[in-house]
Amino acid sequence: MNELYLSELNSSHIPVAINKLRQIKQGLTKYSFDKVVRDIQNSSAQPPWETTISDTITDLSNYFITIFNHALLKAEKLKITSI
């Protein structure tokens, strides 16, 4: 399953990748989006949206994961051979 971390993922591993992503997402629910480090040299750096953020962003799980999860589910549905 190391190919999950490379540039291409064979479609036979998509279900495993989706499961792994769900595990990561579950772990990220423990952290609010204000825990993101935006600039390692300036810890007081503000995000581009300053204090206003979409109501859909409630924690780091939906801050980072949504797009990749959608891509995996779509690839599985369409039976794409690799992504």
OpenMM code with the backbone's topology and positions (N, CA, C; nanometers):
from openmm import Vec3, app, unit

residues = "MET ASN GLU LEU TYR LEU SER GLU LEU ASN SER SER HIS ILE PRO VAL ALA ILE ASN LYS LEU ARG GLN ILE LYS GLN GLY LEU THR LYS TYR SER PHE ASP LYS VAL VAL ARG ASP ILE GLN ASN SER SER ALA GLN PRO PRO TRP GLU THR THR ILE SER ASP THR ILE THR ASP LEU SER ASN TYR PHE ILE THR ILE PHE ASN HIS ALA LEU LEU LYS ALA GLU LYS LEU LYS ILE THR SER ILE".split()
positions = [
    Vec3(0.0819, -0.1203, 0.0000),
    Vec3(0.0000, 0.0000, 0.0000),
    Vec3(0.0854, 0.1255, 0.0000),
    Vec3(0.2168, 0.1104, -0.0082),
    Vec3(0.3042, 0.2276, -0.0114),
    Vec3(0.2767, 0.3170, -0.1306),
    Vec3(0.2202, 0.2611, -0.2373),
    Vec3(0.1923, 0.3437, -0.3549),
    Vec3(0.0904, 0.4530, -0.3255),
    Vec3(0.0153, 0.4381, -0.2164),
    Vec3(-0.0787, 0.5425, -0.1764),
    Vec3(-0.0068, 0.6753, -0.1579),
    Vec3(0.1198, 0.6698, -0.1198),
    Vec3(0.1958, 0.7912, -0.0921),
    Vec3(0.2818, 0.8343, -0.2103),
    Vec3(0.2705, 0.7635, -0.3220),
    Vec3(0.3438, 0.8006, -0.4427),
    Vec3(0.2529, 0.8828, -0.5329),
    Vec3(0.2956, 0.9047, -0.6549),
    Vec3(0.2203, 0.9929, -0.7441),
    Vec3(0.1024, 0.9251, -0.8133),
    Vec3(0.0914, 0.7931, -0.8043),
    Vec3(-0.0159, 0.7230, -0.8741),
    Vec3(-0.0710, 0.6124, -0.7855),
    Vec3(-0.2003, 0.5900, -0.7959),
    Vec3(-0.2667, 0.4876, -0.7152),
    Vec3(-0.3465, 0.3969, -0.8074),
    Vec3(-0.3164, 0.2677, -0.8058),
    Vec3(-0.3900, 0.1712, -0.8862),
    Vec3(-0.5322, 0.1603, -0.8334),
    Vec3(-0.6268, 0.1455, -0.9231),
    Vec3(-0.7682, 0.1431, -0.8829),
    Vec3(-0.8007, 0.0295, -0.7868),
    Vec3(-0.7248, -0.0769, -0.7901),
    Vec3(-0.7516, -0.1877, -0.6975),
    Vec3(-0.7263, -0.1479, -0.5521),
    Vec3(-0.6515, -0.0405, -0.5318),
    Vec3(-0.6212, 0.0065, -0.3962),
    Vec3(-0.7095, 0.1231, -0.3514),
    Vec3(-0.8013, 0.1656, -0.4360),
    Vec3(-0.8871, 0.2791, -0.3997),
    Vec3(-0.9686, 0.2509, -0.2736),
    Vec3(-1.0300, 0.1336, -0.2580),
    Vec3(-1.1049, 0.1095, -0.1335),
    Vec3(-1.0172, 0.1200, -0.0077),
    Vec3(-0.8940, 0.0703, -0.0159),
    Vec3(-0.8018, 0.0807, 0.0974),
    Vec3(-0.7670, 0.2269, 0.1236),
    Vec3(-0.7459, 0.3028, 0.0162),
    Vec3(-0.7138, 0.4451, 0.0303),
    Vec3(-0.8302, 0.5213, 0.0932),
    Vec3(-0.9515, 0.4877, 0.0532),
    Vec3(-1.0696, 0.5527, 0.1114),
    Vec3(-1.0774, 0.5215, 0.2609),
    Vec3(-1.0525, 0.3966, 0.2978),
    Vec3(-1.0539, 0.3590, 0.4389),
    Vec3(-0.9456, 0.4342, 0.5166),
    Vec3(-0.8266, 0.4424, 0.4599),
    Vec3(-0.7164, 0.5149, 0.5241),
    Vec3(-0.7533, 0.6619, 0.5412),
    Vec3(-0.8138, 0.7197, 0.4395),
    Vec3(-0.8551, 0.8596, 0.4461),
    Vec3(-0.9598, 0.8806, 0.5552),
    Vec3(-1.0497, 0.7855, 0.5705),
    Vec3(-1.1507, 0.7950, 0.6777),
    Vec3(-1.0841, 0.7930, 0.8155),
    Vec3(-0.9803, 0.7098, 0.8306),
    Vec3(-0.9072, 0.7046, 0.9573),
    Vec3(-0.8381, 0.8380, 0.9862),
    Vec3(-0.7762, 0.8942, 0.8831),
    Vec3(-0.7085, 1.0234, 0.8983),
    Vec3(-0.8099, 1.1312, 0.9330),
    Vec3(-0.9217, 1.1298, 0.8621),
    Vec3(-1.0257, 1.2297, 0.8868),
    Vec3(-1.0761, 1.2210, 1.0302),
    Vec3(-1.0963, 1.0996, 1.0786),
    Vec3(-1.1417, 1.0814, 1.2170),
    Vec3(-1.0414, 1.1423, 1.3149),
    Vec3(-0.9132, 1.1215, 1.2900),
    Vec3(-0.8108, 1.1794, 1.3766),
    Vec3(-0.8096, 1.3310, 1.3724),
    Vec3(-0.8335, 1.3872, 1.2546),
    Vec3(-0.8306, 1.5330, 1.2393),
    Vec3(-0.9515, 1.6021, 1.3012),
    Vec3(-1.0580, 1.5269, 1.3307),
    Vec3(-1.1752, 1.5897, 1.3928),
    Vec3(-1.1445, 1.6418, 1.5327),
    Vec3(-1.0349, 1.5975, 1.5907),
    Vec3(-0.9975, 1.6395, 1.7261),
    Vec3(-0.9375, 1.7800, 1.7306),
    Vec3(-0.9076, 1.8368, 1.6143),
    Vec3(-0.8372, 1.9652, 1.6094),
    Vec3(-0.9187, 2.0699, 1.5349),
    Vec3(-0.9286, 2.1877, 1.5925),
    Vec3(-0.9977, 2.2973, 1.5245),
    Vec3(-0.9055, 2.3572, 1.4184),
    Vec3(-0.9647, 2.4226, 1.3194),
    Vec3(-0.8858, 2.4751, 1.2072),
    Vec3(-0.7880, 2.5831, 1.2503),
    Vec3(-0.8074, 2.6413, 1.3673),
    Vec3(-0.7132, 2.7438, 1.4128),
    Vec3(-0.5802, 2.6833, 1.4587),
    Vec3(-0.5675, 2.5509, 1.4560),
    Vec3(-0.4427, 2.4830, 1.4913),
    Vec3(-0.3463, 2.4734, 1.3730),
    Vec3(-0.3886, 2.5140, 1.2547),
    Vec3(-0.3036, 2.5085, 1.1361),
    Vec3(-0.1898, 2.6094, 1.1505),
    Vec3(-0.0667, 2.5640, 1.1275),
    Vec3(0.0484, 2.6540, 1.1275),
    Vec3(0.0637, 2.7053, 0.9853),
    Vec3(0.0463, 2.8332, 0.9673),
    Vec3(0.0507, 2.8920, 0.8336),
    Vec3(0.1899, 2.9370, 0.7938),
    Vec3(0.2694, 2.9761, 0.8915),
    Vec3(0.4046, 3.0243, 0.8642),
    Vec3(0.4927, 2.9831, 0.9814),
    Vec3(0.5805, 2.8874, 0.9588),
    Vec3(0.6639, 2.8336, 1.0661),
    Vec3(0.7546, 2.9406, 1.1273),
    Vec3(0.7891, 3.0420, 1.0496),
    Vec3(0.8762, 3.1488, 1.0995),
    Vec3(0.7981, 3.2614, 1.1663),
    Vec3(0.6676, 3.2637, 1.1470),
    Vec3(0.5840, 3.3677, 1.2063),
    Vec3(0.4560, 3.3025, 1.2581),
    Vec3(0.4617, 3.2545, 1.3807),
    Vec3(0.3485, 3.1790, 1.4351),
    Vec3(0.2225, 3.2630, 1.4520),
    Vec3(0.2348, 3.3939, 1.4439),
    Vec3(0.1161, 3.4791, 1.4560),
    Vec3(0.0531, 3.5113, 1.3200),
    Vec3(0.1075, 3.4545, 1.2126),
    Vec3(0.0533, 3.4793, 1.0783),
    Vec3(-0.0930, 3.4375, 1.0722),
    Vec3(-0.1738, 3.5203, 1.0123),
    Vec3(-0.3172, 3.4951, 1.0005),
    Vec3(-0.3493, 3.4260, 0.8681),
    Vec3(-0.4565, 3.3473, 0.8649),
    Vec3(-0.4972, 3.2837, 0.7395),
    Vec3(-0.5475, 3.3888, 0.6415),
    Vec3(-0.5545, 3.3555, 0.5133),
    Vec3(-0.5983, 3.4532, 0.4134),
    Vec3(-0.7392, 3.5062, 0.4373),
    Vec3(-0.8238, 3.4287, 0.5030),
    Vec3(-0.9604, 3.4735, 0.5290),
    Vec3(-0.9708, 3.5514, 0.6599),
    Vec3(-0.8578, 3.5681, 0.7290),
    Vec3(-0.8512, 3.6388, 0.8578),
    Vec3(-0.9413, 3.5703, 0.9598),
    Vec3(-1.0500, 3.6294, 1.0016),
    Vec3(-1.1337, 3.5655, 1.1037),
    Vec3(-1.2619, 3.5068, 1.0463),
    Vec3(-1.2888, 3.5286, 0.9195),
    Vec3(-1.4104, 3.4776, 0.8570),
    Vec3(-1.3765, 3.3529, 0.7759),
    Vec3(-1.4445, 3.2438, 0.8050),
    Vec3(-1.4229, 3.1186, 0.7324),
    Vec3(-1.5596, 3.0557, 0.7063),
    Vec3(-1.5672, 2.9741, 0.6053),
    Vec3(-1.6923, 2.9065, 0.5715),
    Vec3(-1.7475, 2.8305, 0.6918),
    Vec3(-1.8781, 2.8307, 0.7053),
    Vec3(-1.9431, 2.7570, 0.8141),
    Vec3(-1.9216, 2.6062, 0.8029),
    Vec3(-1.8828, 2.5592, 0.6840),
    Vec3(-1.8610, 2.4157, 0.6654),
    Vec3(-1.7287, 2.3693, 0.7257),
    Vec3(-1.6391, 2.4622, 0.7549),
    Vec3(-1.5106, 2.4269, 0.8152),
    Vec3(-1.5263, 2.4320, 0.9667),
    Vec3(-1.5404, 2.3157, 1.0270),
    Vec3(-1.5604, 2.3086, 1.1717),
    Vec3(-1.4402, 2.2505, 1.2452),
    Vec3(-1.3552, 2.1775, 1.1723),
    Vec3(-1.2344, 2.1193, 1.2303),
    Vec3(-1.1391, 2.0852, 1.1159),
    Vec3(-1.0229, 2.0297, 1.1485),
    Vec3(-0.9246, 2.0027, 1.0435),
    Vec3(-0.9657, 1.8904, 0.9493),
    Vec3(-1.0599, 1.8068, 0.9884),
    Vec3(-1.1027, 1.6995, 0.8984),
    Vec3(-1.1700, 1.7545, 0.7740),
    Vec3(-1.2499, 1.8579, 0.7874),
    Vec3(-1.3131, 1.9136, 0.6679),
    Vec3(-1.2366, 2.0338, 0.6139),
    Vec3(-1.1275, 2.0679, 0.6755),
    Vec3(-1.0384, 2.1724, 0.6234),
    Vec3(-0.9471, 2.1133, 0.5166),
    Vec3(-0.8991, 1.9909, 0.5385),
    Vec3(-0.8023, 1.9290, 0.4481),
    Vec3(-0.8567, 1.8183, 0.3592),
    Vec3(-0.9503, 1.7416, 0.4031),
    Vec3(-0.9828, 1.6126, 0.3436),
    Vec3(-1.0855, 1.6146, 0.2315),
    Vec3(-1.1749, 1.7057, 0.2280),
    Vec3(-1.2926, 1.7002, 0.1423),
    Vec3(-1.2620, 1.6751, -0.0050),
    Vec3(-1.1706, 1.7492, -0.0644),
    Vec3(-1.1446, 1.7370, -0.2085),
    Vec3(-1.0845, 1.6014, -0.2425),
    Vec3(-0.9862, 1.5554, -0.1660),
    Vec3(-0.9227, 1.4276, -0.1951),
    Vec3(-1.0218, 1.3131, -0.1786),
    Vec3(-1.1033, 1.3180, -0.0766),
    Vec3(-1.2052, 1.2160, -0.0546),
    Vec3(-1.3006, 1.2101, -0.1737),
    Vec3(-1.3432, 1.3261, -0.2213),
    Vec3(-1.4331, 1.3314, -0.3365),
    Vec3(-1.3669, 1.2681, -0.4588),
    Vec3(-1.2398, 1.2962, -0.4812),
    Vec3(-1.1687, 1.2409, -0.5967),
    Vec3(-1.1605, 1.0886, -0.5889),
    Vec3(-1.1315, 1.0345, -0.4721),
    Vec3(-1.1241, 0.8888, -0.4571),
    Vec3(-1.2593, 0.8227, -0.4795),
    Vec3(-1.3632, 0.8792, -0.4215),
    Vec3(-1.4965, 0.8215, -0.4385),
    Vec3(-1.5412, 0.8268, -0.5843),
    Vec3(-1.5107, 0.9365, -0.6522),
    Vec3(-1.5467, 0.9506, -0.7937),
    Vec3(-1.4694, 0.8493, -0.8783),
    Vec3(-1.3404, 0.8322, -0.8503),
    Vec3(-1.2584, 0.7365, -0.9246),
    Vec3(-1.3105, 0.5946, -0.9051),
    Vec3(-1.3492, 0.5626, -0.7835),
    Vec3(-1.4036, 0.4294, -0.7563),
    Vec3(-1.5343, 0.4084, -0.8332),
    Vec3(-1.6195, 0.5074, -0.8316),
    Vec3(-1.7484, 0.4986, -0.9004),
    Vec3(-1.7302, 0.4823, -1.0513),
    Vec3(-1.6348, 0.5551, -1.1082),
    Vec3(-1.6127, 0.5517, -1.2525),
    Vec3(-1.5213, 0.4378, -1.2964),
    Vec3(-1.4717, 0.3609, -1.2003),
    Vec3(-1.3811, 0.2489, -1.2296),
    Vec3(-1.2554, 0.2956, -1.3033),
    Vec3(-1.2029, 0.4080, -1.2619),
    Vec3(-1.0792, 0.4605, -1.3204),
    Vec3(-0.9653, 0.3666, -1.2823),
    Vec3(-0.8742, 0.3392, -1.3759),
    Vec3(-0.7694, 0.2401, -1.3515),
    Vec3(-0.6575, 0.2910, -1.2621),
    Vec3(-0.6276, 0.4199, -1.2664),
    Vec3(-0.5276, 0.4756, -1.1749),
    Vec3(-0.5507, 0.6247, -1.1623),
    Vec3(-0.5111, 0.6786, -1.0474),
    Vec3(-0.5229, 0.8226, -1.0251),
    Vec3(-0.3927, 0.8743, -0.9703),
] * unit.nanometer
topology = app.Topology()
chain = topology.addChain("A")
for resn in residues:
    res = topology.addResidue(resn, chain)
    for name in ("N", "CA", "C"):
        topology.addAtom(name, app.Element.getBySymbol(name[0]), res)
